[in-house]
Amino acid sequence: MTRIRAAVLGSPIEHSLSPVLHRAAYQELGLDDWSYDRFEIDEAALPGFVSGLGPEWAGLSLTMPLKRAVIPLLDGVSDTAASVEAVNTVVLTEDGRRLGDNTDIPGIVAALHERGVEKVSSAAVLGAGATASSALAALSRICSGEVTAYVRSSARADEMRRWGERLGVAVRTAHWSEAAGALEAPLVIATTPAGATDELAAAVPKAPGTLFDVLYDPWPTALAAAWSRRGGNLLGGLDLLVHQAVLQVEQMTGRSPAPLAVMRRAGLAALSGAH
């Protein structure tokens, strides 16, 4: 039996949940000849790895710090990936082409749709950087009004405004010291590292809207726990991880729909087993 291969690449990679999610999908879909591994690959090692891929390879998932570094190594990039200059998915076609896409952006949108959030009049983004730009791209699809980005430096503020202009999103920036005000928005997307939003937990309003906190370990964050206690609509990093992985599985295998519920259960089991 010829094995068909896929893998996630990045650095650090040892704690990636992607193998758990993709393998669960393969098992459910009866793809017994498919394998999915993880490889510790940094930017320097990436060109050699990609050039060495044989015909048995179907696809790659990419995490930090490779999402931008992989672009020059590809034969084509989707409009979605080009819009944020970040590729998290590479599909290797039968004719040998390497095509890049970004499933984080539609993954955010799909996760929100699943939880009943299809359109909002305004939104807030906590933090800047790569995940924040993906959040802005997702908001360009569902937010009809202004997005306020809460950042710690003027350089980050300039960066978020540039992303807004590029993505067609009206972005207003505010200093992190005002971040408690973000929690009044109908949709808040937190893209900050662990611990960064803990100080905001005491400021959750009495009737909060929707919080999408992209962290999944540790979970819940202090802010997420406070949000849940107040009865707000809460999404976490596992929601994003599962939805973007569903799209990856569909692209790599050509099978649709991928088994969302099975993949989520596998992710939850892996996280609970890690603690």
C-alpha positions in Angstrom: 0.0 0.0 0.0 1.4 3.4 -1.0 1.3 5.8 1.9 0.0 9.3 1.3 1.7 11.9 3.5 0.9 15.2 5.1 2.5 17.0 8.0 2.6 20.2 10.1 5.9 22.2 10.1 7.0 24.9 12.5 9.2 25.7 15.4 8.4 25.0 18.2 6.2 22.2 17.0 6.1 19.5 19.7 2.8 20.7 21.3 0.9 21.1 18.0 -2.6 19.6 18.0 -2.7 19.3 14.2 -1.6 15.7 14.1 -4.4 14.7 16.5 -7.1 16.6 14.5 -6.0 15.4 11.0 -5.5 11.8 12.1 -8.9 11.7 13.6 -10.3 13.0 10.3 -8.4 10.3 8.3 -9.7 7.6 10.6 -13.3 8.8 10.3 -13.1 9.1 6.5 -11.6 5.7 6.1 -8.3 7.0 4.7 -6.2 4.2 6.1 -3.3 4.9 3.7 -2.9 8.5 4.9 -0.4 9.6 7.5 0.1 13.0 9.2 3.3 13.9 11.1 5.0 16.9 12.7 8.4 18.2 11.8 10.5 20.8 13.7 11.5 23.1 10.8 12.7 26.7 11.1 13.0 29.2 8.3 16.5 28.2 7.3 15.5 24.5 6.9 12.2 25.2 5.1 13.5 25.5 1.5 15.4 22.2 1.7 12.4 20.4 3.2 10.0 21.7 0.6 12.3 20.9 -2.4 12.7 17.3 -1.1 9.0 16.5 -1.1 8.2 13.5 -3.3 5.0 12.5 -5.1 3.7 10.8 -2.0 3.1 14.1 -0.3 -0.5 15.6 -0.4 -0.1 18.7 1.8 1.5 20.7 4.6 0.2 22.7 7.5 2.4 25.6 8.5 2.7 27.4 11.8 5.0 30.0 13.1 7.6 31.1 11.9 6.9 29.7 8.4 3.7 31.3 7.2 5.4 34.1 5.3 8.7 32.3 4.6 7.0 29.6 2.6 5.5 32.0 0.0 8.5 32.3 -2.3 8.7 28.5 -2.5 5.2 28.1 -3.9 3.9 28.0 -7.5 0.7 29.9 -6.5 -1.0 31.6 -3.6 -4.7 32.1 -3.1 -6.2 35.6 -2.8 -7.0 35.0 0.8 -3.4 34.1 1.7 -2.0 37.0 -0.4 -4.3 39.5 1.4 -2.4 38.9 4.7 0.9 37.6 3.3 0.5 34.4 5.2 0.1 30.8 4.1 -0.8 28.1 6.6 -1.8 25.4 4.1 0.1 24.0 1.1 -1.6 21.5 -1.2 0.6 19.5 -3.6 -1.2 18.7 -6.8 -0.9 15.6 -9.0 1.0 17.7 -11.6 3.6 18.7 -9.0 2.5 22.2 -8.2 2.7 23.6 -4.7 -0.3 25.9 -4.0 -0.7 28.0 -0.8 -3.8 29.1 1.0 -4.8 30.5 4.4 -7.5 28.6 6.2 -7.2 30.7 9.4 -9.3 33.5 7.9 -12.3 31.4 6.8 -11.8 29.3 9.9 -12.4 32.3 12.1 -15.6 33.1 10.1 -16.8 29.5 10.2 -16.3 29.3 13.9 -18.3 32.5 14.5 -21.0 31.3 12.1 -21.3 28.1 14.1 -21.9 30.1 17.3 -24.5 32.3 15.6 -22.4 35.3 14.8 -22.8 36.1 11.1 -22.8 39.9 11.0 -21.7 42.5 13.5 -21.9 46.3 13.3 -18.6 46.9 15.0 -15.8 44.9 16.6 -12.7 45.1 18.7 -9.3 43.3 18.3 -6.9 43.0 21.2 -3.3 42.8 20.1 -1.4 43.1 16.8 0.7 40.9 14.7 0.0 37.9 12.4 -3.1 36.6 14.2 -4.6 40.1 14.4 -4.2 40.6 10.7 -6.0 37.4 10.1 -8.7 38.6 12.5 -9.0 41.8 10.5 -9.3 39.8 7.3 -12.1 37.8 8.8 -13.8 40.9 10.1 -13.8 42.3 6.5 -16.3 39.6 5.7 -18.7 40.0 8.6 -18.3 43.5 10.2 -20.2 46.4 8.6 -18.7 49.1 10.7 -15.5 50.2 12.5 -13.0 47.8 14.1 -11.0 49.2 17.1 -7.6 47.7 17.6 -6.0 47.9 21.1 -2.2 47.9 20.9 0.7 48.7 23.1 2.9 50.9 20.7 2.5 53.5 18.0 4.4 51.2 15.6 1.8 48.4 16.2 -1.0 51.0 15.7 0.5 52.1 12.4 0.7 48.4 11.3 -2.9 47.7 12.2 -4.1 50.8 10.3 -2.1 49.7 7.2 -3.6 46.2 7.4 -7.1 47.8 7.6 -6.5 49.9 4.5 -5.2 46.9 2.7 -8.1 44.7 3.7 -10.8 47.3 3.3 -11.6 47.5 7.0 -12.2 50.8 8.9 -9.7 50.5 11.7 -9.4 52.8 14.6 -6.5 52.3 17.0 -6.4 52.8 20.8 -3.7 52.3 23.4 -3.8 49.1 25.5 -4.4 51.1 28.6 -8.0 51.7 27.2 -8.6 48.0 26.5 -11.3 47.6 29.0 -13.4 49.6 26.6 -13.1 46.9 24.0 -15.3 44.6 26.1 -18.4 46.6 25.3 -18.1 45.7 21.6 -20.6 43.1 20.2 -17.6 41.0 19.1 -14.1 41.0 20.7 -11.2 39.0 19.2 -8.3 38.5 21.5 -5.0 37.7 19.7 -2.6 38.3 22.6 -0.2 35.9 24.4 -1.1 34.0 27.5 -1.7 36.2 30.5 -1.9 39.5 28.5 -5.7 39.9 29.0 -5.9 38.7 32.6 -6.1 42.3 33.8 -9.3 42.8 31.8 -11.3 40.0 33.5 -12.7 42.3 36.2 -14.0 44.7 33.5 -16.3 42.2 31.7 -19.7 44.0 31.3 -22.9 42.6 32.8 -24.3 41.6 29.4 -21.3 40.8 27.2 -21.5 39.9 23.5 -19.1 37.5 21.9 -15.5 36.9 22.8 -13.2 34.9 20.5 -10.0 34.3 22.5 -7.5 32.5 20.1 -5.6 30.8 22.9 -6.4 27.1 23.7 -3.7 26.3 26.3 -4.0 27.4 29.0 -7.8 27.4 28.8 -9.9 29.1 29.9 -8.0 32.4 30.2 -9.0 34.6 33.1 -10.9 36.8 30.6 -12.6 33.9 29.0 -13.7 32.5 32.4 -15.1 35.8 33.5 -16.9 36.2 30.1 -18.5 32.8 30.5 -19.6 33.5 34.1 -21.4 36.6 32.8 -23.2 34.6 30.2 -21.4 35.8 27.1 -20.9 33.9 23.9 -17.4 32.4 24.1 -15.1 30.9 21.5 -11.6 29.7 22.1 -8.5 28.7 20.2 -9.7 25.1 19.8 -12.6 26.5 17.7 -10.2 28.2 15.4 -7.9 25.3 15.3 -10.6 22.8 14.4 -12.3 24.9 11.8 -9.1 25.8 10.0 -8.1 22.1 10.1 -11.4 21.0 8.6 -10.7 23.2 5.6 -7.2 21.8 5.4 -8.4 18.2 5.4 -10.9 19.0 2.7 -8.3 20.6 0.5 -5.7 18.0 1.0 -7.9 14.9 0.7 -10.5 16.2 -1.7 -13.2 14.8 0.7 -15.9 17.1 1.9 -17.3 17.7 4.5 -14.5 16.8 6.9 -15.8 15.4 10.2 -15.9 18.6 12.4 -17.4 17.0 15.5 -15.0 14.0 15.5 -12.0 16.4 15.1 -13.3 18.6 17.9 -13.7 15.6 20.3 -10.2 14.5 19.5 -8.8 17.9 20.2 -10.7 18.2 23.5 -9.5 14.8 24.6 -5.9 15.6 23.8 -6.1 18.9 25.7 -7.7 17.3 28.8 -5.2 14.5 28.7 -2.3 17.0 28.7 -3.3 18.3 32.1 
